[in-house]
């Protein structure tokens, strides 16, 4: 079973790296970019387990290691 975990900064948390990327895109001539938020993606291959157990395990992984839940949100996509 394969999953993708998307981790992004919560709304309202400053994102200086996203702002720098947005500025750079504007400087490269990409007009119309109003804002950029950056994040990270984890692709996780798991042994064959049932979907409910896998989702529970992935949620625990996010809370304990993959995301700083004070400032980051996460979502899990089963592939």
C-alpha positions in Angstrom: 0.0 0.0 0.0 1.3 3.4 -0.9 0.4 6.8 0.7 1.3 10.4 0.2 1.5 12.7 3.1 1.2 16.5 2.4 2.5 18.8 5.1 1.9 22.6 4.9 2.2 25.6 7.2 -1.1 26.5 8.9 -2.9 29.5 7.6 -1.6 32.6 9.4 1.9 31.2 9.9 4.5 33.2 8.1 6.1 31.4 5.2 9.3 33.3 4.3 10.5 30.5 1.9 7.2 30.7 0.0 7.4 34.5 -0.1 11.0 34.3 -1.5 9.8 31.8 -4.2 6.9 34.1 -5.1 9.3 37.1 -5.5 11.7 35.0 -7.6 8.9 33.9 -9.9 7.9 37.5 -10.4 11.5 38.4 -11.2 11.6 35.6 -13.8 8.6 37.1 -15.6 5.9 34.9 -14.3 3.1 37.5 -13.9 0.0 36.9 -11.9 1.5 35.0 -9.0 -0.2 36.5 -6.0 1.3 34.3 -3.3 3.2 31.0 -2.8 3.1 28.7 0.2 5.6 25.9 0.3 5.4 22.5 2.0 6.7 19.0 1.8 5.5 15.6 0.5 6.3 12.2 1.9 5.7 9.1 -0.2 5.4 6.1 2.1 5.2 2.4 1.0 3.6 0.2 3.6 3.4 -3.5 4.0 0.0 -4.9 3.0 -2.3 -4.0 5.9 -5.9 -3.1 5.8 -6.8 0.5 4.9 -8.2 1.5 8.3 -5.1 0.3 10.1 -2.8 2.0 7.6 -4.7 5.3 8.0 -4.4 5.1 11.7 -0.7 4.3 11.5 -0.1 7.2 9.1 -2.0 9.6 11.4 0.2 8.6 14.3 3.4 9.0 12.1 2.3 12.6 11.2 1.5 13.6 14.8 4.7 12.1 16.2 7.3 12.9 13.5 6.3 14.1 10.0 4.5 17.3 11.0 4.9 19.9 13.7 1.2 20.1 14.5 1.6 23.4 16.3 2.4 25.2 13.0 1.7 22.7 10.3 -1.4 20.9 8.9 -1.2 17.6 7.1 -3.3 15.4 4.9 -3.0 11.8 3.8 -3.8 10.4 0.4 -3.9 6.7 -0.2 -2.6 5.8 -3.6 
